[in-house]
Amino acid sequence: MEIPLAKKMEMLRFLLLARRFEESLTELCKIEGKIPGMMILCTGQEAVGAGVCAALQPTDAIITNHRSHSHLLAKGADPNALMAEIFCKRTGCNKGKSGTLHLAVPEVNAPCTTTVVGGGPPIAVGRAFAQQYRKEQSVTVCFVGDGATNEGSFHEAVNLASVWHLPVIFVCENNMYAGAQRHEEHTKAENIADRAAGYAIPGVVVDGNDTLAVYRSAMEARARALAGEGPTLIEYKTYRWRGHGEADPQIYQPKEEIAAWQARCPIPKLRGDMLADGSISTEALKALEAQIDALVQEAIRFAEESPYPEPHEALEDVFA
């Protein structure tokens, strides 16, 4: 599949944006009282969000999890509103009520971030059923970690999606750890994608640090879903460089393992490929990096200068 230059640029941009956005959060979390709540980052595995979302249309939906920043940015969320929400400010995408772990950006069809492990698949199946029922030419992507694939809710959702041929793509970001447990400590299956056979749907294993391979596999799964052929389970093999959260000392992750995966960083790979084939020049790359840095700095400024919600606002947007 030949990938258009504009798509490559889009993916590179969102790779750089997600990395710079979260690098800033890493530093901000070191300042006591700066950002409330637990901070969970996807540093090292940004290619999944960038590649999958590049394969989607604005009408497609994503249901994501606690490691969601790259997914939301790549789907088109406003960095200012996202950063303000992480700061729990009134100008955030959820008016300061969600913080970093329960983000929702419905205007880009990202209606749900759930921190419940395995909580996303049933919601995604419901969204995909609605798309099918309304005869929409759109799909739902459900992002889960490898740990979530051990939950009963995941298996029930995949089974029902298969039976009803729903237009849903189950994306497993296998970053080798579920919390502090290594892959082999919580499942005997070498590949999560092998579980797809139990539901008579395709199971695909892809290098999750190869952005272009991620994009191609998501495009194929989307085409299959739109053709009425039902769901696909895609397992992207990747790695999180940081702990489960920023308070995690990572004593269970060998330093040499982290270094080995850092050497496989998705950003230099895509950047190098694009420089080599002439998709981007060194000057244009520097300009893009400067633009991204300015974008993130503006998001931080916007968040810091925005007000907190007033106490009475807690009762707004509550429906019975």
Buried (B, 14 or more C-beta within 10 A) or exposed (E): EEBEEEBBBBBBBBBBBBBBBBBBBEEBBEEEEEBEBBBBBBBBBBBBBBBBBBBBEEEBBBBBBBBBBBBBBBBBBBBBBBBBBBBBBBBBBBBBBBBBBBBBBEEBBBBBBBBEBBBBBBBBBBBBBBBBEEEBEBBBBBBBBBBBBBBEBBBBBBBBBBEBBBBBBBBBBBBBBBEEBEBEEBBEBEBBBEBBEEBEBBBBBBBBBBBBBBBBBBBBBBEBBBEEBBBBBBBBBBBBBBBBBBEBEBEBBEEEEBEEBEEBBBBEBBBEBBBEEEBBEEEEBEEBBEEBBEBBEEBBEBBEEBEEBEEEEEEEEEEE
